[in-house]
């Protein structure tokens, strides 16, 4: 069977889909290797998957809490991620990934792992690109809501032509950001590639679209190699654990609670989110679970940790719980709109209130609002009164609840990780069979995998 490298960059929302695909590939007998930040070694190895460290590691960024707060800034967040957390480390990432890919048969990469195409090309490996959210498809037929340039949202109703021009301008303005990649290509003996590494970074062999058709259906300007599988789901804890026993007891003690979460990144920039959440839950006389993060950065006055909560407590703070086990037992989920959290909330079949922070979150929030399964609240408007007002309307909306159940039902029929594994195996099957070795014959070309024809 094949040795398959899955390389990713970012938060748990960027790790979990590749863990899901890796586990499915492992179940089929392949050797799946997760190549990413050193911080995630324990999570990966707890799943009995092979781990390969690829810089940058989180400890290289200094004050992690401060960096993540900056990365969640509504206007500058994406710029911080690119120019402080990714682009300065391209050479280290390339060197580590070259080591990880020794003996590999195929590479699957993430939209921000910019050196993966160079490594795959140098080693002669088939390359599979992937996208986790509609925003990163950069479609002119289905343009995103962009938090840094809010007025662009008003152009969405004008059709694809303005967006064709806007994306072209974006490529021209930002292409110089990747001069280091161009220099690295030359040093590695690779031919120049004028394509934009992010806006045009898809593989012509196979591009996995790892989000649901419910969030965004296929568009005519998607790559011809695109295969849309739906969300690959994984949400175990650091050591592979599921629902905490204390939380399970809490859930059985009363009615379905509100669930408030900010994922694994926005939780560092929570501000008054959790304090307002607790006040609103009390005013609504609702039970609530606050997923406050594992780093103890969001203590909420008057709200006990689940491990110390007395019997009958109505609002509890929990560091982390698997969304797939908690959200279906809620009456509604209030979250930041990260694509991983959004995927789990959609799958749970419960209505949502989304408070987007940065990056793709406003776009995900607007898509859920248009689906009729969510209300949205601006981050700057968060308060107990605003939560109380929005949740009162949300919980009284029977149509939203019904729509949420319908969406979840359709998502259950999407293949997710299994579909991604199917597409990867189909690409591997297209590899040419090596010619028999004869005395005096020249050795085979570089790498174990030849460039495959287009899949999907």
C-alpha positions in Angstrom: 0.0 0.0 0.0 1.0 3.7 -0.3 2.9 6.0 2.0 0.8 9.2 2.0 1.9 12.5 3.5 -0.8 14.9 4.6 0.7 18.3 5.4 -1.3 21.2 7.0 -0.8 24.5 8.8 -2.8 26.3 11.4 -5.4 25.6 14.2 -7.3 22.5 15.1 -9.8 23.4 12.4 -6.9 22.9 9.9 -5.6 19.7 11.6 -8.8 17.7 12.2 -9.9 17.2 8.6 -6.5 15.7 7.7 -6.6 13.5 10.8 -10.0 12.2 9.6 -8.6 11.5 6.1 -5.4 10.0 7.5 -7.4 7.6 9.7 -9.6 6.5 6.8 -6.4 5.9 4.7 -4.9 3.9 7.6 -8.1 1.8 7.9 -7.6 0.9 4.2 -4.1 -0.3 4.8 -2.1 2.8 3.8 0.7 4.4 5.8 -0.7 7.9 6.5 1.8 10.6 7.8 0.6 13.9 9.3 3.2 16.5 8.7 2.6 19.7 10.7 3.5 21.8 13.7 5.4 20.0 16.5 2.6 21.1 18.9 0.3 18.4 17.4 2.6 15.4 17.8 0.6 14.0 20.8 -2.7 14.4 19.1 -1.5 12.7 16.0 0.3 9.8 17.7 -2.8 9.3 20.0 -4.6 8.3 16.8 -1.8 5.8 16.0 -0.8 7.8 13.0 2.7 8.6 12.0 3.8 12.2 12.8 6.4 14.3 11.0 7.3 17.7 12.4 7.3 20.6 10.0 8.3 24.1 11.0 7.2 26.6 12.1 6.3 25.3 15.5 4.1 27.4 17.7 6.9 28.1 20.2 8.8 30.0 17.5 6.2 32.7 17.4 6.9 34.0 20.9 3.9 35.0 23.0 1.4 32.6 21.6 -1.7 34.2 23.1 -0.7 37.6 21.8 0.1 36.3 18.3 -3.2 34.5 18.1 -5.1 37.6 19.3 -3.4 39.5 16.5 -4.2 36.8 14.0 -7.9 37.1 14.9 -8.1 40.8 14.2 -11.0 41.5 11.9 -9.0 43.5 9.4 -5.4 42.5 9.8 -5.8 38.9 10.8 -5.1 37.3 7.5 -2.1 39.6 6.9 -0.7 38.6 10.3 -1.0 34.9 9.5 0.7 35.2 6.1 3.5 37.7 6.9 4.3 36.7 10.5 3.4 33.1 10.8 3.9 31.5 7.4 6.1 33.4 4.9 9.1 33.9 7.2 9.5 30.2 7.6 9.3 28.9 4.0 12.8 27.5 3.9 12.4 25.7 7.2 9.1 24.3 6.1 10.6 23.1 2.8 13.5 21.4 4.5 11.4 19.6 7.0 8.9 18.5 4.4 11.6 17.1 2.1 12.6 14.9 5.0 9.0 13.8 5.7 8.5 12.9 2.1 11.3 10.5 1.8 9.9 7.2 0.4 6.4 8.8 0.0 4.0 7.9 -2.8 1.8 11.0 -2.7 1.5 14.4 -0.9 -1.8 16.0 0.2 -1.4 19.7 1.1 -3.3 22.6 2.7 -3.8 26.1 1.1 -1.0 27.6 3.4 1.6 24.9 2.9 3.2 26.7 0.1 6.4 24.6 -0.1 4.5 21.3 -0.7 4.2 21.9 -4.5 8.0 22.4 -4.7 8.7 19.3 -2.7 6.3 17.2 -4.7 7.7 18.4 -8.0 11.3 17.9 -6.9 10.6 14.4 -5.8 8.4 13.5 -8.7 5.4 12.8 -6.4 1.7 13.1 -7.3 0.3 16.1 -5.4 -3.2 16.5 -4.1 -4.2 20.1 -3.1 -7.2 20.7 -0.8 -9.5 23.4 0.4 -11.4 23.5 3.7 -13.7 26.5 3.2 -15.6 28.1 0.3 -13.7 31.4 0.8 -10.4 29.7 -0.3 -11.9 28.6 -3.6 -11.6 32.2 -4.8 -14.6 31.9 -7.1 -15.9 34.8 -9.2 -19.2 33.0 -9.5 -19.6 32.5 -5.7 -17.5 35.3 -4.2 -16.9 35.5 -0.4 -17.7 38.0 2.2 -14.3 39.6 3.0 -13.9 40.9 6.5 -10.9 43.2 5.6 -12.8 44.9 2.8 -16.5 44.8 3.9 -17.8 46.9 0.9 -16.9 44.1 -1.5 -19.9 42.3 -0.2 -22.1 44.8 -2.0 -20.6 43.6 -5.3 -21.8 40.0 -4.8 -25.1 40.7 -6.6 -23.4 42.1 -9.8 -22.4 38.7 -11.2 -18.9 37.3 -12.0 -17.4 40.0 -14.1 -16.5 42.5 -11.4 -15.0 39.6 -9.4 -13.0 38.4 -12.4 -11.3 41.8 -12.4 -11.0 42.0 -8.6 -9.3 38.5 -8.4 -6.9 39.5 -11.2 -6.0 42.7 -9.4 -5.5 40.7 -6.2 -3.2 38.3 -7.9 -1.1 41.1 -9.4 -0.8 43.0 -6.1 0.0 40.0 -3.9 2.1 37.8 -6.2 5.4 39.6 -5.2 4.8 38.4 -1.6 6.0 35.0 -2.9 9.3 36.0 -4.4 11.1 33.8 -1.8 9.2 30.8 -3.2 10.4 31.7 -6.7 14.0 31.9 -5.5 13.7 28.5 -3.9 12.3 27.0 -7.1 15.3 28.2 -9.0 17.7 26.9 -6.3 16.0 23.5 -6.4 16.4 23.3 -10.2 12.7 23.7 -10.9 11.3 25.7 -13.8 9.6 29.0 -13.0 5.9 28.9 -12.2 4.0 32.2 -12.7 0.8 31.0 -11.0 -0.1 32.6 -7.7 0.8 30.1 -4.9 -2.4 30.8 -3.0 -5.0 32.1 -5.4 -4.1 29.6 -8.1 -2.4 26.9 -5.9 -4.6 24.0 -6.8 -3.2 20.8 -8.2 -4.1 19.9 -11.8 -4.0 16.2 -10.7 -6.6 16.3 -7.9 -8.0 19.1 -5.8 -10.1 17.9 -2.8 -12.9 20.3 -1.8 -13.3 19.3 1.9 -16.5 21.1 2.7 -20.2 20.4 2.3 -22.3 21.2 -0.8 -24.7 22.7 1.8 -22.2 25.4 2.6 -21.3 26.0 -1.1 -22.2 23.9 -4.2 -19.7 23.4 -7.1 -19.1 26.4 -9.3 -18.2 26.5 -13.0 -14.8 28.2 -12.3 -13.6 25.6 -9.8 -10.6 23.6 -11.0 -11.4 20.8 -13.4 -9.5 18.5 -10.9 -11.9 19.4 -8.1 -13.7 16.6 -6.2 -16.1 17.7 -3.5 -16.4 15.2 -0.7 -18.1 17.1 2.1 -16.5 17.6 5.5 -14.1 15.0 7.0 -14.9 14.9 10.7 -12.6 14.4 13.6 -12.8 16.0 17.1 -11.1 13.8 19.7 -9.2 15.5 22.5 -5.4 15.6 22.9 -5.1 12.0 24.0 -7.9 10.8 21.8 -10.5 11.1 24.6 -14.2 11.7 24.0 -16.8 13.4 26.2 -15.7 14.2 29.8 -17.7 12.1 32.3 -18.6 15.2 34.3 -20.1 16.9 31.3 -22.0 13.8 30.4 -23.6 13.8 33.9 -24.4 17.5 33.5 -26.1 16.9 30.2 -28.3 14.2 31.7 -29.4 16.4 34.6 -31.7 18.8 32.7 -32.9 20.3 29.5 -30.7 20.9 26.4 -28.2 23.7 27.0 -26.9 26.5 25.0 -23.4 25.8 23.8 -21.0 28.7 23.5 -17.6 28.2 21.8 -14.9 30.2 20.0 -13.0 27.3 18.6 -9.2 26.9 19.2 -8.0 30.3 18.0 -10.6 33.0 18.6 -10.8 31.7 22.2 -7.6 33.7 22.8 -9.4 36.9 21.7 -12.6 36.3 23.5 -13.0 39.6 25.2 -16.4 39.8 26.9 -17.9 36.9 24.9 -18.1 34.4 27.7 -19.1 36.8 30.4 -21.9 38.1 28.2 -22.8 34.5 27.4 -23.3 33.6 31.0 -25.3 36.7 31.8 -27.6 36.0 28.8 -28.1 32.4 29.7 -29.2 33.4 33.2 -31.5 36.1 31.9 -33.1 33.5 29.5 -33.2 30.9 32.3 -31.3 28.5 30.1 -28.6 26.0 31.0 -25.3 26.6 29.2 -22.0 25.0 28.4 -19.1 27.5 27.9 -16.2 25.9 25.9 -13.6 28.3 27.3 -10.3 26.7 26.0 -7.7 24.5 27.5 -5.3 27.3 28.4 -7.4 28.8 31.2 -7.5 32.1 29.5 -11.2 32.7 29.9 -12.3 32.5 33.5 -15.9 33.6 33.9 -17.0 35.0 37.3 -19.7 32.9 38.9 -19.3 30.0 36.4 -17.6 26.9 37.9 -15.4 24.5 35.9 -17.2 21.4 35.0 -14.9 19.3 37.2 -16.0 21.3 40.3 -19.6 22.2 39.5 -22.1 21.3 42.2 -25.1 19.2 41.5 -27.8 21.3 39.8 -25.4 24.0 38.5 -27.0 25.5 35.3 -23.9 27.1 33.7 -20.6 25.4 33.5 -17.2 26.1 31.9 -15.5 23.2 30.0 -12.0 23.4 28.5 -12.9 21.2 25.5 -15.5 18.7 24.5 -15.9 16.8 21.2 -18.4 18.9 19.2 -19.9 15.8 17.6 -21.0 14.5 21.0 -22.0 17.9 22.6 -23.7 20.0 19.9 -26.4 17.5 19.0 -27.5 17.6 22.6 -27.8 21.4 22.7 -30.7 23.7 21.9 -28.5 26.0 19.9 -24.8 26.7 19.3 -23.2 30.1 19.5 -19.8 30.2 17.8 -17.3 32.2 15.8 -17.9 30.7 12.4 -14.6 28.9 11.9 -15.1 26.3 9.3 -14.4 23.3 11.6 -16.8 24.6 14.2 -19.4 25.5 11.5 -19.1 22.0 10.0 -19.8 20.4 13.4 -22.7 22.8 14.2 -24.3 22.1 10.8 -23.9 18.4 11.3 -25.5 18.6 14.7 -28.8 19.8 13.2 -29.3 22.7 15.7 -29.8 26.4 14.9 -26.9 28.8 15.4 -25.9 32.3 16.4 -22.6 33.1 14.7 -20.3 35.9 15.9 -17.6 36.0 13.2 -14.1 37.3 14.1 -11.8 37.1 11.1 -10.6 35.3 8.0 -13.3 33.1 6.4 -15.6 33.4 9.4 -17.8 36.2 8.1 -18.3 34.3 4.8 -19.2 31.1 6.6 -21.6 33.0 8.8 -23.3 34.6 5.9 -23.7 31.3 4.1 -25.3 29.8 7.2 -27.6 32.8 7.5 -28.7 32.4 3.8 -29.3 28.7 4.5 -31.8 29.8 7.1 -30.1 27.9 9.9 -28.3 30.8 11.7 -28.5 34.4 12.9 -25.4 36.5 12.9 -24.1 39.1 15.4 -21.2 41.4 14.8 -18.2 40.9 17.1 -18.3 44.5 18.1 -21.9 44.2 19.2 -21.4 41.3 21.7 -23.2 42.0 25.0 -25.5 40.1 27.3 -28.4 42.1 26.0 -27.5 41.4 22.4 -27.1 37.7 23.1 -30.5 37.6 24.9 -32.2 39.4 22.1 -30.7 37.2 19.3 -31.2 34.0 21.2 -34.8 34.7 22.0 -35.5 35.2 18.3 -33.5 32.1 17.3 -35.0 29.7 19.8 -38.5 30.9 18.8 -37.8 30.2 15.1 -39.3 26.8 14.3 -38.4 27.2 10.7 -34.7 27.6 11.5 -34.8 24.5 13.7 -36.5 22.5 10.9 -34.0 23.8 8.3 -31.1 22.9 10.5 -32.4 19.3 10.8 -32.9 19.1 7.0 -29.3 20.4 6.3 -27.8 17.9 8.8 -29.8 15.1 7.2 -28.4 15.8 3.7 -24.9 16.2 5.1 -25.1 12.7 6.5 -25.2 11.4 2.9 -21.9 13.1 1.9 -18.9 10.8 1.9 -16.4 13.1 3.7 -13.2 11.3 4.6 -14.2 8.2 2.7 -14.8 10.2 -0.4 -11.4 11.9 0.0 -9.7 8.5 0.4 -11.5 7.2 -2.7 -10.2 10.1 -4.8 -6.7 9.7 -3.5 -6.7 6.0 -4.3 -8.1 6.7 -7.8 -5.1 9.0 -8.4 -2.6 6.5 -7.1 -4.1 3.9 -9.4 -3.3 6.0 -12.4 0.5 5.9 -11.7 2.4 4.2 -14.5 3.6 0.7 -13.6 7.4 0.8 -13.4 9.2 -0.9 -16.3 11.1 -4.1 -15.6 14.8 -3.5 -14.8 17.2 -5.0 -17.3 20.9 -5.2 -17.1 22.4 -2.0 -18.3 19.1 -0.1 -18.1 19.1 3.4 -16.8 17.6 3.9 -13.3 14.0 5.2 -13.1 13.3 8.9 -12.8 13.2 10.7 -9.5 10.7 9.8 -6.8 8.3 6.9 -6.6 5.3 8.6 -8.1 5.0 9.9 -11.6 2.8 12.9 -12.4 -0.7 11.5 -12.7 -3.3 12.6 -15.1 -6.2 14.8 -14.0 -8.6 13.3 -11.5 -12.2 14.3 -10.7 
